Amino acid sequence: MALKIKGLIKNNVFMESLTKKMNKIGLDIEFIDYKKPLKPQLTDANIIVNGFDNIDKSILDFCPNLKLVQQSGIGVDSIDVKACTMKGIYVANVPMANAISVAEHAFFLMLYLAKNIKSGTNEDGSNISSILTSRIQYYPGTEIHGKTLAIIGLGVTGIEVAKRAKAFGMKVEAITKHPFTKTEGSNKKYFVDSINGTEKLLDILAKSDIISIHTPLTNETEGMIGIKELRMMKASAYLINVARAHIVDKEALFSALSNKEIAGAAFDVYWDEPAATNEKLLGLDNFILTPHIAGWTTEAIDTITKIIIINIERISHGQIPLTLVNQELI
C-alpha cells in the first residue's frame, strides 16, 4: 500500500525541492491547503512532514495511521513528542543540515548591530547615502575583534559560530548543559576559550560583549534569559537569538532595550510567528527582527530534503528513521 505523505509546509522552494526528490523514488507528497481545515486533510496520513505547525495530541488523535512526524529542522518543540511516543509514532528531525546557514546568519546579525547599520537606514530600510546624511551624522559602530562572545548552547550550530568568532579575533566563552561531556583539554576542538556549565551563566553574561543563543527550547531553557540575566549584561552588550524566542522573557527584553540596559538585540525568531506589525518590540530602534530565515538557504534546503527522503524511505521499508528523536521506540 502506498504511503500517504502530507506536508505542512509553506515555503515554495522547499516544497519544490522535496517534491522533486520524492518523485525520483516513486513517491508523492500532498501539501496541505491552509485555506481549509487542517485535520480532515491529515486524517489519512502515514507521514507528516512539518514546517512550523504545532503537532499536538488533538491532531495525533485525528491520524490513526500515522507512523512518522518528520520535522524539517532541528527543533521539535512544536511537536508533542511524548504523545507521539505513547502512540508508537516516530518523531524525526534534521539535526545538522542548516548549522552553517544559521551560524552565518547569527554573524550577520552580530555585525548588523555592531556596525550600527540601522542608524544608517531610513525607516523603510532604504539606504541613507546623500550629502545631507553624511558620515558626520552617522553614529559610529564598533569592532567585534577583541570582544568576548558568549555562546549559550555548544551544539553543532554553536560550534560553527565559535569557529567564525575565532576568525574574527574574538574571545569565546561557551555555556552548555553538560560541560563534562566535552572532554578535558578540548577547548581548541570546540573553538572556544572556556566551556562552562549553566551555573556559570550569570558570570559569563556579566563579562560578555555579545551573547548568542543556540540552545533548544525545553522546560529548562524557556525564559532562561529574564530580568536577572539581562541586568547582568553590560550596557554595551548585544543579544542574538537564532534559536527560539521563548528562551528569552519578552517583557524583560522590551524593558532592557527601551531603558538602554543593553545596547541592542537581534532575533531571527519571535514569540508568535509571523510577528504582528504592532508589536512594541518592533518599534524600538535597538531591536532587529528577521523572519525565521536563518536556516533557509539553497544549500540547507537541499540537505534537509535529502535527509527527509532518507527517513521516508526507511519508513517505507519498515526501518527506523535515521534521525529518530524519541529513542524510546527503538
ROLOSE-127062 format. One record per atom (N, C-alpha, C): residue in three letters; x, y, z. Coordinates in steps of 0.1 Angstrom, whole numbers, padded with zeros to 4 digits, always signed. Layout:
# ROLOSE-127062
ALAXYZ ...
//
This chain:
# ROLOSE-127062
MET+0008-0012+0000 MET+0000+0000+0000 MET+0009+0013+0000 ALA+0005+0022-0009 ALA+0014+0034-0010 ALA+0012+0043+0003 LEU+0023+0049+0007 LEU+0023+0058+0019 LEU+0016+0070+0015 LYS+0007+0075+0025 LYS+0001+0088+0024 LYS+0010+0098+0031 ILE+0016+0107+0023 ILE+0026+0116+0029 ILE+0020+0130+0028 LYS+0019+0137+0039 LYS+0013+0150+0039 LYS+0023+0161+0043 GLY+0023+0172+0037 GLY+0033+0183+0040 GLY+0027+0195+0046 LEU+0031+0198+0058 LEU+0026+0211+0064 LEU+0037+0221+0062 ILE+0039+0225+0050 ILE+0050+0234+0045 ILE+0044+0246+0038 LYS+0050+0257+0040 LYS+0045+0270+0033 LYS+0055+0276+0023 ASN+0068+0271+0024 ASN+0079+0277+0016 ASN+0079+0270+0002 ASN+0077+0278-0008 ASN+0076+0272-0022 ASN+0089+0265-0026 VAL+0100+0271-0023 VAL+0113+0265-0027 VAL+0115+0251-0020 PHE+0112+0251-0008 PHE+0113+0238+0000 PHE+0103+0228-0006 MET+0091+0232-0009 MET+0081+0223-0014 MET+0086+0217-0028 GLU+0091+0226-0036 GLU+0096+0221-0049 GLU+0108+0211-0048 SER+0117+0214-0039 SER+0129+0206-0037 SER+0124+0192-0032 LEU+0115+0192-0022 LEU+0111+0179-0016 LEU+0103+0171-0026 THR+0094+0178-0034 THR+0086+0171-0044 THR+0095+0164-0054 LYS+0105+0171-0059 LYS+0114+0165-0070 LYS+0121+0153-0065 LYS+0126+0154-0052 LYS+0133+0142-0047 LYS+0124+0131-0044 MET+0112+0133-0040 MET+0102+0122-0037 MET+0098+0116-0050 ASN+0096+0124-0061 ASN+0092+0118-0073 ASN+0103+0109-0079 LYS+0115+0112-0077 LYS+0126+0104-0082 LYS+0126+0090-0076 ILE+0120+0088-0064 ILE+0120+0075-0058 ILE+0106+0069-0058 GLY+0097+0075-0067 GLY+0084+0070-0069 GLY+0074+0073-0058 LEU+0076+0083-0050 LEU+0066+0087-0040 LEU+0060+0101-0043 ASP+0049+0103-0037 ASP+0042+0116-0039 ASP+0039+0122-0025 ILE+0039+0135-0025 ILE+0035+0142-0013 ILE+0024+0152-0016 GLU+0015+0153-0007 GLU+0003+0162-0008 GLU+0005+0173+0002 PHE+0006+0185-0003 PHE+0008+0197+0006 PHE-0006+0202+0011 ILE-0007+0205+0024 ILE-0019+0210+0030 ILE-0023+0223+0024 ASP-0036+0225+0022 ASP-0042+0238+0018 ASP-0046+0245+0031 TYR-0038+0256+0034 TYR-0040+0263+0047 TYR-0053+0271+0047 LYS-0060+0272+0035 LYS-0073+0279+0035 LYS-0084+0270+0039 LYS-0081+0257+0041 LYS-0091+0247+0045 LYS-0088+0242+0059 PRO-0097+0236+0066 PRO-0094+0229+0079 PRO-0083+0219+0078 LEU-0074+0219+0087 LEU-0062+0210+0086 LEU-0065+0195+0089 LYS-0073+0193+0100 LYS-0074+0179+0105 LYS-0080+0170+0094 PRO-0091+0174+0087 PRO-0096+0165+0077 PRO-0086+0161+0066 GLN-0077+0170+0063 GLN-0067+0168+0053 GLN-0056+0159+0058 LEU-0054+0157+0071 LEU-0044+0149+0077 LEU-0048+0136+0081 THR-0061+0133+0082 THR-0066+0121+0089 THR-0061+0108+0083 ASP-0058+0108+0070 ASP-0053+0095+0064 ASP-0038+0095+0062 ALA-0031+0104+0069 ALA-0016+0105+0067 ALA-0009+0094+0074 ASN+0001+0088+0067 ASN+0011+0079+0073 ASN+0023+0086+0078 ILE+0026+0097+0071 ILE+0038+0105+0074 ILE+0034+0120+0073 ILE+0038+0128+0082 ILE+0036+0142+0082 ILE+0050+0149+0081 VAL+0052+0157+0071 VAL+0065+0165+0071 VAL+0061+0179+0076 ASN+0066+0183+0087 ASN+0062+0195+0093 ASN+0072+0207+0092 GLY+0066+0219+0090 GLY+0074+0231+0090 GLY+0074+0237+0104 PHE+0065+0246+0106 PHE+0064+0254+0118 PHE+0051+0252+0126 ASP+0043+0242+0121 ASP+0030+0240+0127 ASP+0031+0232+0140 ASN+0021+0234+0149 ASN+0021+0226+0161 ASN+0014+0212+0159 ILE+0021+0202+0162 ILE+0015+0188+0161 ILE+0012+0184+0175 ASP+0000+0186+0179 ASP-0003+0182+0193 ASP-0012+0170+0193 LYS-0017+0166+0205 LYS-0024+0154+0207 LYS-0037+0154+0199 SER-0043+0166+0198 SER-0056+0167+0191 SER-0054+0163+0176 ILE-0043+0167+0170 ILE-0040+0163+0156 ILE-0036+0148+0156 LEU-0028+0144+0165 LEU-0024+0129+0165 LEU-0036+0120+0166 ASP-0046+0124+0175 ASP-0058+0116+0176 ASP-0066+0115+0163 PHE-0064+0125+0155 PHE-0071+0125+0142 PHE-0065+0117+0131 CYS-0053+0112+0134 CYS-0044+0105+0124 CYS-0041+0091+0129 PRO-0051+0082+0128 PRO-0049+0068+0133 PRO-0038+0060+0126 ASN-0035+0063+0114 ASN-0025+0056+0106 ASN-0011+0062+0106 LEU-0009+0072+0114 LEU+0004+0080+0114 LEU+0015+0071+0119 LYS+0026+0071+0111 LYS+0038+0063+0115 LYS+0050+0073+0119 LEU+0050+0085+0112 LEU+0062+0093+0114 LEU+0058+0108+0113 VAL+0063+0116+0123 VAL+0062+0130+0121 VAL+0076+0135+0119 GLN+0079+0140+0107 GLN+0092+0144+0103 GLN+0093+0159+0104 GLN+0101+0165+0113 GLN+0103+0179+0114 GLN+0114+0183+0104 SER+0112+0195+0098 SER+0121+0200+0087 SER+0133+0207+0092 GLY+0134+0208+0106 GLY+0146+0214+0112 GLY+0150+0206+0124 ILE+0159+0213+0132 ILE+0164+0206+0144 ILE+0154+0206+0156 GLY+0147+0217+0157 GLY+0138+0219+0169 GLY+0125+0211+0168 VAL+0122+0204+0178 VAL+0109+0196+0178 VAL+0100+0201+0189 ASP+0102+0214+0194 ASP+0093+0219+0204 ASP+0079+0221+0200 SER+0076+0221+0187 SER+0063+0223+0182 SER+0055+0209+0181 ILE+0062+0199+0184 ILE+0056+0185+0183 ILE+0055+0179+0197 ASP+0043+0173+0200 ASP+0041+0167+0213 ASP+0048+0153+0212 VAL+0061+0153+0215 VAL+0069+0141+0213 VAL+0064+0130+0223 LYS+0060+0134+0235 LYS+0056+0124+0245 LYS+0043+0117+0240 ALA+0034+0124+0234 ALA+0021+0118+0229 ALA+0024+0109+0217 CYS+0034+0114+0209 CYS+0038+0105+0197 CYS+0044+0092+0202 THR+0052+0093+0212 THR+0059+0081+0218 THR+0048+0071+0223 MET+0038+0077+0231 MET+0028+0068+0237 MET+0020+0061+0226 LYS+0019+0068+0214 LYS+0011+0062+0203 LYS+0020+0053+0194 GLY+0033+0053+0197 GLY+0042+0045+0188 GLY+0045+0052+0175 ILE+0044+0065+0175 ILE+0047+0073+0163 ILE+0061+0078+0164 TYR+0069+0075+0153 TYR+0082+0080+0153 TYR+0082+0096+0151 VAL+0092+0102+0158 VAL+0095+0116+0155 VAL+0109+0118+0151 ALA+0111+0124+0140 ALA+0125+0126+0135 ALA+0127+0141+0132 ASN+0140+0145+0133 ASN+0143+0159+0129 ASN+0154+0159+0119 VAL+0160+0171+0117 VAL+0171+0172+0108 VAL+0182+0180+0116 PRO+0190+0173+0123 PRO+0198+0179+0133 PRO+0210+0188+0129 MET+0216+0185+0117 MET+0228+0193+0114 MET+0228+0200+0101 ALA+0218+0198+0093 ALA+0218+0203+0079 ALA+0219+0218+0077 ASN+0214+0226+0086 ASN+0214+0240+0084 ASN+0223+0247+0094 ALA+0232+0240+0101 ALA+0241+0246+0111 ALA+0249+0257+0106 ILE+0255+0256+0094 ILE+0264+0266+0088 ILE+0255+0278+0084 SER+0243+0276+0078 SER+0235+0287+0074 SER+0230+0295+0086 VAL+0227+0288+0097 VAL+0222+0295+0109 VAL+0234+0303+0116 ALA+0246+0296+0116 ALA+0258+0303+0122 ALA+0261+0316+0114 GLU+0261+0315+0101 GLU+0263+0327+0092 GLU+0253+0338+0095 HIS+0241+0334+0097 HIS+0231+0344+0099 HIS+0233+0350+0113 ALA+0237+0342+0123 ALA+0240+0348+0136 ALA+0251+0358+0135 PHE+0261+0356+0127 PHE+0272+0365+0125 PHE+0267+0378+0117 PHE+0258+0376+0108 PHE+0252+0387+0101 PHE+0245+0396+0111 LEU+0238+0391+0120 LEU+0230+0399+0130 LEU+0240+0406+0140 MET+0251+0398+0144 MET+0261+0405+0152 MET+0267+0417+0145 LEU+0271+0415+0133 LEU+0277+0426+0126 LEU+0267+0437+0123 TYR+0255+0434+0120 TYR+0245+0444+0118 TYR+0244+0453+0130 LEU+0243+0447+0142 LEU+0242+0455+0154 LEU+0255+0463+0157 ALA+0266+0456+0156 ALA+0279+0462+0160 ALA+0283+0473+0150 LYS+0280+0472+0138 LYS+0283+0483+0128 LYS+0272+0493+0127 ASN+0262+0492+0136 ASN+0251+0502+0137 ASN+0245+0505+0123 ILE+0242+0495+0116 ILE+0236+0497+0102 ILE+0223+0503+0103 LYS+0215+0500+0113 LYS+0201+0506+0114 LYS+0201+0521+0114 SER+0211+0527+0120 SER+0212+0542+0121 SER+0215+0548+0108 GLY+0219+0540+0098 GLY+0223+0545+0085 GLY+0212+0541+0075 THR+0200+0538+0079 THR+0189+0535+0070 THR+0177+0543+0074 ASN+0168+0544+0064 ASN+0155+0551+0066 ASN+0146+0541+0074 GLU+0135+0546+0078 GLU+0125+0537+0085 GLU+0121+0526+0076 ASP+0120+0528+0063 ASP+0116+0517+0054 ASP+0127+0508+0050 GLY+0139+0510+0056 GLY+0151+0501+0054 GLY+0160+0505+0042 SER+0156+0516+0035 SER+0164+0520+0024 SER+0176+0528+0029 ASN+0187+0527+0021 ASN+0200+0533+0025 ASN+0199+0548+0025 ILE+0205+0554+0035 ILE+0206+0569+0036 ILE+0221+0572+0031 SER+0222+0576+0019 SER+0235+0579+0014 SER+0234+0592+0005 SER+0234+0603+0012 SER+0233+0615+0004 SER+0242+0626+0011 ILE+0243+0637+0005 ILE+0251+0648+0011 ILE+0245+0653+0024 LEU+0232+0652+0025 LEU+0225+0657+0037 LEU+0227+0647+0049 THR+0230+0634+0046 THR+0232+0625+0057 THR+0246+0619+0055 SER+0256+0626+0057 SER+0270+0621+0056 SER+0274+0614+0068 ARG+0286+0608+0068 ARG+0291+0600+0079 ARG+0292+0609+0092 ILE+0292+0622+0090 ILE+0293+0631+0102 ILE+0280+0628+0111 GLN+0269+0625+0104 GLN+0257+0623+0112 GLN+0254+0609+0115 TYR+0263+0600+0110 TYR+0261+0586+0113 TYR+0268+0582+0126 TYR+0260+0575+0135 TYR+0266+0571+0148 TYR+0276+0560+0145 PRO+0288+0561+0150 PRO+0298+0550+0147 PRO+0295+0537+0153 GLY+0299+0526+0145 GLY+0297+0513+0150 GLY+0309+0509+0159 THR+0311+0496+0161 THR+0322+0491+0169 THR+0328+0479+0163 GLU+0340+0476+0165 GLU+0346+0464+0161 GLU+0342+0452+0169 ILE+0342+0440+0164 ILE+0340+0428+0172 ILE+0353+0421+0175 HIS+0363+0425+0168 HIS+0377+0420+0171 HIS+0380+0423+0186 GLY+0385+0413+0193 GLY+0389+0415+0207 GLY+0377+0415+0217 LYS+0365+0414+0212 LYS+0354+0413+0221 LYS+0351+0399+0226 THR+0343+0398+0237 THR+0340+0385+0242 THR+0326+0380+0238 LEU+0325+0369+0232 LEU+0313+0363+0227 LEU+0309+0352+0236 ALA+0297+0352+0242 ALA+0291+0341+0250 ALA+0282+0333+0241 ILE+0285+0320+0239 ILE+0276+0311+0232 ILE+0269+0302+0241 ILE+0256+0304+0241 ILE+0247+0296+0250 ILE+0242+0284+0242 GLY+0247+0272+0245 GLY+0244+0260+0237 GLY+0255+0257+0228 LEU+0264+0247+0232 LEU+0275+0243+0223 LEU+0273+0231+0216 GLY+0262+0231+0207 GLY+0259+0220+0198 GLY+0266+0223+0185 VAL+0261+0217+0175 VAL+0267+0218+0161 VAL+0267+0232+0157 THR+0255+0239+0158 THR+0255+0253+0154 THR+0263+0262+0162 GLY+0263+0260+0176 GLY+0272+0268+0185 GLY+0286+0267+0181 ILE+0291+0255+0177 ILE+0305+0253+0174 ILE+0308+0260+0161 GLU+0298+0260+0151 GLU+0301+0267+0139 GLU+0302+0282+0141 VAL+0294+0287+0151 VAL+0295+0302+0154 VAL+0309+0304+0161 ALA+0313+0295+0169 ALA+0326+0297+0176 ALA+0338+0297+0166 LYS+0337+0289+0156 LYS+0347+0289+0145 LYS+0349+0303+0139 ARG+0337+0308+0136 ARG+0337+0321+0129 ARG+0342+0332+0138 ALA+0338+0331+0151 ALA+0342+0341+0161 ALA+0357+0341+0162 LYS+0363+0330+0162 LYS+0378+0329+0163 LYS+0385+0336+0151 ALA+0379+0334+0139 ALA+0384+0340+0127 ALA+0383+0355+0128 PHE+0374+0360+0136 PHE+0372+0375+0138 PHE+0381+0380+0150 GLY+0388+0371+0156 GLY+0397+0375+0167 GLY+0389+0378+0180 MET+0379+0370+0182 MET+0371+0372+0194 MET+0375+0362+0205 LYS+0372+0365+0218 LYS+0373+0355+0228 LYS+0359+0349+0230 VAL+0359+0335+0231 VAL+0347+0328+0231 VAL+0345+0320+0244 GLU+0334+0323+0251 GLU+0330+0316+0263 GLU+0318+0308+0260 ALA+0318+0295+0263 ALA+0306+0287+0260 ALA+0299+0282+0273 ILE+0286+0282+0272 ILE+0277+0277+0282 ILE+0270+0265+0277 THR+0271+0253+0283 THR+0265+0241+0279 THR+0259+0233+0291 LYS+0249+0226+0289 LYS+0242+0219+0300 LYS+0251+0209+0306 HIS+0259+0201+0298 HIS+0267+0191+0303 HIS+0282+0193+0299 PRO+0288+0202+0305 PRO+0302+0205+0301 PRO+0312+0194+0303 PHE+0308+0184+0311 PHE+0317+0173+0314 PHE+0317+0163+0302 THR+0307+0165+0293 THR+0308+0156+0281 THR+0318+0162+0270 LYS+0322+0174+0272 LYS+0332+0180+0264 LYS+0346+0176+0270 THR+0353+0167+0265 THR+0365+0162+0272 THR+0375+0172+0276 GLU+0382+0169+0286 GLU+0392+0178+0292 GLU+0403+0182+0281 GLY+0406+0195+0281 GLY+0416+0199+0271 GLY+0411+0201+0257 SER+0398+0201+0255 SER+0392+0201+0242 SER+0387+0214+0237 ASN+0391+0225+0245 ASN+0386+0238+0241 ASN+0390+0242+0227 LYS+0402+0237+0223 LYS+0406+0240+0209 LYS+0398+0233+0199 LYS+0393+0221+0202 LYS+0385+0213+0194 LYS+0371+0220+0191 TYR+0366+0227+0201 TYR+0353+0234+0200 TYR+0355+0249+0197 PHE+0367+0253+0195 PHE+0370+0267+0191 PHE+0365+0277+0201 VAL+0367+0273+0214 VAL+0363+0282+0225 VAL+0374+0284+0235 ASP+0374+0294+0243 ASP+0384+0297+0253 ASP+0380+0290+0266 SER+0367+0288+0268 SER+0363+0281+0280 SER+0350+0274+0278 ILE+0347+0263+0285 ILE+0335+0256+0284 ILE+0329+0256+0298 ASN+0317+0261+0300 ASN+0312+0263+0314 ASN+0298+0256+0315 GLY+0294+0253+0327 GLY+0281+0248+0329 GLY+0271+0259+0331 THR+0258+0256+0332 THR+0248+0266+0333 THR+0249+0274+0346 GLU+0255+0268+0356 GLU+0257+0275+0369 GLU+0265+0288+0367 LYS+0273+0288+0356 LYS+0282+0300+0354 LYS+0276+0310+0345 LEU+0263+0308+0341 LEU+0256+0317+0332 LEU+0257+0332+0335 LEU+0254+0336+0348 LEU+0254+0350+0351 LEU+0268+0355+0351 ASP+0278+0348+0355 ASP+0292+0352+0354 ASP+0296+0355+0340 ILE+0293+0346+0331 ILE+0296+0348+0317 ILE+0289+0360+0311 LEU+0276+0361+0314 LEU+0269+0372+0308 LEU+0275+0386+0312 ALA+0279+0386+0325 ALA+0284+0399+0330 ALA+0297+0404+0323 LYS+0305+0395+0317 LYS+0317+0399+0311 LYS+0317+0398+0295 SER+0306+0395+0290 SER+0305+0393+0275 SER+0300+0405+0268 ASP+0305+0407+0256 ASP+0300+0419+0248 ASP+0289+0415+0239 ILE+0289+0402+0235 ILE+0278+0397+0226 ILE+0274+0383+0232 ILE+0261+0381+0233 ILE+0256+0368+0237 ILE+0248+0362+0226 SER+0251+0350+0222 SER+0244+0343+0211 SER+0238+0330+0216 ILE+0224+0329+0213 ILE+0217+0318+0219 ILE+0216+0307+0208 HIS+0220+0294+0212 HIS+0219+0283+0203 HIS+0215+0270+0210 THR+0207+0272+0220 THR+0202+0260+0228 THR+0187+0257+0224 PRO+0183+0244+0224 PRO+0169+0241+0221 PRO+0160+0247+0231 LEU+0147+0248+0228 LEU+0137+0252+0237 LEU+0131+0240+0245 THR+0133+0240+0258 THR+0129+0229+0266 THR+0122+0236+0279 ASN+0117+0228+0288 ASN+0112+0233+0300 ASN+0122+0240+0308 GLU+0135+0235+0307 GLU+0146+0241+0314 GLU+0151+0254+0308 THR+0150+0255+0295 THR+0155+0267+0288 THR+0145+0278+0286 GLU+0132+0275+0287 GLU+0122+0285+0285 GLU+0123+0296+0295 GLY+0125+0309+0291 GLY+0126+0320+0300 GLY+0140+0321+0307 MET+0150+0314+0302 MET+0162+0313+0310 MET+0170+0327+0309 ILE+0166+0335+0299 ILE+0172+0349+0299 ILE+0160+0358+0302 GLY+0160+0362+0315 GLY+0150+0371+0320 GLY+0155+0383+0326 ILE+0148+0389+0335 ILE+0152+0402+0341 ILE+0165+0401+0348 LYS+0168+0391+0356 LYS+0181+0390+0363 LYS+0192+0389+0353 GLU+0190+0380+0343 GLU+0201+0378+0334 GLU+0204+0390+0325 LEU+0194+0397+0321 LEU+0195+0409+0313 LEU+0202+0420+0320 ARG+0199+0421+0333 ARG+0205+0431+0342 ARG+0220+0428+0344 MET+0224+0416+0343 MET+0238+0412+0345 MET+0246+0416+0333 MET+0240+0418+0321 MET+0247+0421+0309 MET+0252+0436+0309 LYS+0263+0438+0302 LYS+0268+0452+0300 LYS+0258+0461+0293 ALA+0259+0473+0296 ALA+0250+0483+0289 ALA+0254+0484+0274 SER+0266+0480+0271 SER+0271+0480+0257 SER+0269+0466+0250 ALA+0263+0457+0256 ALA+0262+0443+0251 ALA+0250+0441+0241 TYR+0252+0431+0232 TYR+0242+0428+0223 TYR+0237+0413+0225 LEU+0224+0411+0223 LEU+0218+0398+0224 LEU+0214+0392+0211 ILE+0218+0381+0207 ILE+0215+0375+0194 ILE+0207+0362+0197 ASN+0196+0360+0190 ASN+0188+0348+0192 ASN+0183+0342+0178 VAL+0189+0331+0174 VAL+0185+0324+0162 VAL+0180+0310+0166 ALA+0177+0308+0178 ALA+0172+0295+0183 ALA+0157+0295+0185 ARG+0152+0299+0196 ARG+0137+0300+0199 ARG+0135+0313+0207 ALA+0125+0320+0204 ALA+0122+0333+0211 ALA+0119+0331+0226 HIS+0112+0320+0229 HIS+0107+0318+0242 HIS+0118+0315+0252 ILE+0130+0313+0248 ILE+0142+0312+0257 ILE+0144+0325+0264 VAL+0140+0336+0258 VAL+0141+0350+0264 VAL+0127+0354+0268 ASP+0127+0361+0280 ASP+0115+0367+0285 ASP+0112+0379+0277 LYS+0100+0379+0270 LYS+0097+0390+0261 LYS+0096+0404+0268 GLU+0088+0404+0279 GLU+0087+0417+0286 GLU+0100+0422+0292 ALA+0108+0413+0297 ALA+0121+0417+0303 ALA+0130+0422+0292 LEU+0129+0416+0280 LEU+0137+0422+0269 LEU+0133+0435+0265 PHE+0120+0437+0264 PHE+0115+0451+0260 PHE+0119+0461+0270 SER+0118+0458+0283 SER+0122+0467+0293 SER+0137+0470+0292 ALA+0145+0460+0290 ALA+0160+0462+0290 ALA+0164+0470+0278 LEU+0157+0468+0266 LEU+0161+0476+0254 LEU+0155+0490+0255 SER+0143+0492+0260 SER+0137+0505+0260 SER+0144+0514+0270 ASN+0149+0508+0281 ASN+0156+0515+0291 ASN+0171+0516+0289 LYS+0176+0511+0278 LYS+0190+0511+0274 LYS+0199+0503+0284 GLU+0193+0493+0290 GLU+0201+0485+0299 GLU+0210+0476+0292 ILE+0207+0473+0279 ILE+0216+0466+0270 ILE+0215+0474+0257 ALA+0226+0473+0248 ALA+0227+0482+0237 ALA+0217+0477+0225 GLY+0215+0464+0224 GLY+0206+0460+0213 GLY+0204+0445+0213 ALA+0194+0441+0205 ALA+0191+0427+0203 ALA+0187+0424+0189 ALA+0191+0413+0184 ALA+0187+0409+0170 ALA+0182+0394+0170 PHE+0170+0392+0166 PHE+0163+0379+0167 PHE+0160+0375+0152 ASP+0161+0362+0150 ASP+0155+0356+0138 ASP+0142+0348+0141 VAL+0138+0348+0154 VAL+0127+0341+0158 VAL+0118+0351+0166 TYR+0105+0347+0167 TYR+0096+0356+0175 TYR+0087+0347+0183 TRP+0080+0353+0193 TRP+0072+0345+0202 TRP+0059+0340+0195 ASP+0053+0348+0187 ASP+0043+0344+0178 ASP+0046+0347+0164 GLU+0047+0337+0155 GLU+0052+0340+0141 GLU+0040+0338+0132 PRO+0039+0347+0122 PRO+0047+0359+0120 PRO+0044+0369+0130 ALA+0053+0378+0133 ALA+0051+0388+0143 ALA+0041+0399+0138 ALA+0032+0403+0147 ALA+0022+0413+0143 ALA+0030+0427+0141 THR+0025+0434+0132 THR+0032+0447+0129 THR+0031+0457+0140 ASN+0021+0455+0149 ASN+0020+0465+0161 ASN+0028+0460+0173 GLU+0036+0450+0172 GLU+0044+0446+0183 GLU+0053+0457+0188 LYS+0053+0460+0201 LYS+0060+0471+0206 LYS+0076+0469+0205 LEU+0080+0457+0205 LEU+0095+0455+0203 LEU+0099+0460+0189 LEU+0091+0458+0179 LEU+0094+0462+0166 LEU+0095+0477+0164 GLY+0090+0485+0174 GLY+0091+0499+0173 GLY+0104+0505+0179 LEU+0112+0496+0185 LEU+0124+0500+0191 LEU+0136+0501+0181 ASP+0144+0512+0182 ASP+0155+0514+0173 ASP+0166+0503+0175 ASN+0166+0498+0187 ASN+0177+0488+0190 ASN+0173+0474+0190 PHE+0162+0471+0183 PHE+0157+0457+0181 PHE+0156+0454+0166 ILE+0162+0443+0162 ILE+0162+0438+0148 ILE+0155+0425+0148 LEU+0147+0423+0138 LEU+0140+0410+0136 LEU+0141+0406+0121 THR+0145+0394+0119 THR+0144+0388+0106 THR+0134+0376+0107 PRO+0127+0373+0096 PRO+0115+0364+0097 PRO+0118+0349+0097 HIS+0126+0344+0107 HIS+0129+0330+0108 HIS+0135+0324+0095 ILE+0145+0331+0090 ILE+0151+0326+0077 ILE+0165+0322+0079 ALA+0170+0321+0091 ALA+0185+0318+0093 ALA+0189+0305+0086 GLY+0180+0295+0087 GLY+0184+0282+0082 GLY+0179+0279+0067 TRP+0173+0290+0061 TRP+0167+0288+0048 TRP+0176+0293+0037 THR+0186+0285+0034 THR+0195+0288+0022 THR+0193+0276+0012 THR+0197+0279+0000 THR+0197+0269-0010 THR+0204+0256-0006 GLU+0215+0257+0000 GLU+0223+0246+0004 GLU+0216+0238+0015 ALA+0211+0246+0025 ALA+0205+0239+0037 ALA+0192+0232+0032 ILE+0184+0238+0024 ILE+0172+0232+0019 ILE+0175+0219+0012 ASP+0185+0219+0003 ASP+0189+0207-0004 ASP+0193+0195+0005 THR+0201+0199+0016 THR+0205+0188+0025 THR+0193+0184+0034 ILE+0185+0193+0038 ILE+0173+0190+0047 ILE+0164+0180+0039 THR+0161+0183+0027 THR+0152+0175+0019 THR+0158+0161+0017 LYS+0171+0160+0015 LYS+0178+0147+0013 LYS+0176+0138+0025 ILE+0178+0144+0037 ILE+0176+0137+0050 ILE+0162+0132+0052 ILE+0153+0141+0049 ILE+0138+0138+0050 ILE+0135+0126+0041 ILE+0140+0126+0029 ILE+0138+0115+0019 ILE+0144+0102+0025 ILE+0155+0102+0030 ILE+0161+0090+0036 ILE+0152+0084+0047 ASN+0147+0093+0056 ASN+0138+0088+0067 ASN+0125+0082+0061 ILE+0120+0089+0051 ILE+0107+0084+0045 ILE+0110+0070+0038 GLU+0121+0069+0031 GLU+0124+0056+0025 GLU+0126+0045+0036 ARG+0132+0049+0047 ARG+0134+0039+0058 ARG+0120+0034+0063 ILE+0111+0044+0065 ILE+0098+0040+0070 ILE+0091+0031+0060 SER+0093+0034+0047 SER+0086+0026+0037 SER+0091+0012+0037 HIS+0103+0009+0042 HIS+0109-0004+0042 HIS+0108-0010+0056 GLY+0100-0004+0065 GLY+0098-0009+0079 GLY+0110-0007+0088 GLN+0118+0003+0084 GLN+0130+0006+0093 GLN+0128+0019+0101 ILE+0137+0020+0111 ILE+0137+0032+0120 ILE+0143+0044+0113 PRO+0137+0056+0115 PRO+0143+0068+0109 PRO+0157+0070+0113 LEU+0165+0075+0104 LEU+0180+0077+0107 LEU+0182+0088+0118 THR+0173+0098+0119 THR+0175+0109+0129 THR+0163+0108+0139 LEU+0161+0097+0144 LEU+0150+0095+0154 LEU+0152+0103+0167 VAL+0141+0110+0171 VAL+0142+0118+0183 VAL+0137+0110+0195 ASN+0126+0103+0194 ASN+0121+0095+0205 ASN+0127+0081+0205 GLN+0139+0081+0211 GLN+0147+0069+0211 GLN+0141+0057+0219 GLU+0131+0061+0227 GLU+0124+0050+0235 GLU+0117+0040+0226 LEU+0114+0044+0214 LEU+0107+0034+0205 LEU+0116+0024+0198 ILE+0129+0025+0201 ILE+0138+0015+0195 ILE+0137+0002+0203 
//
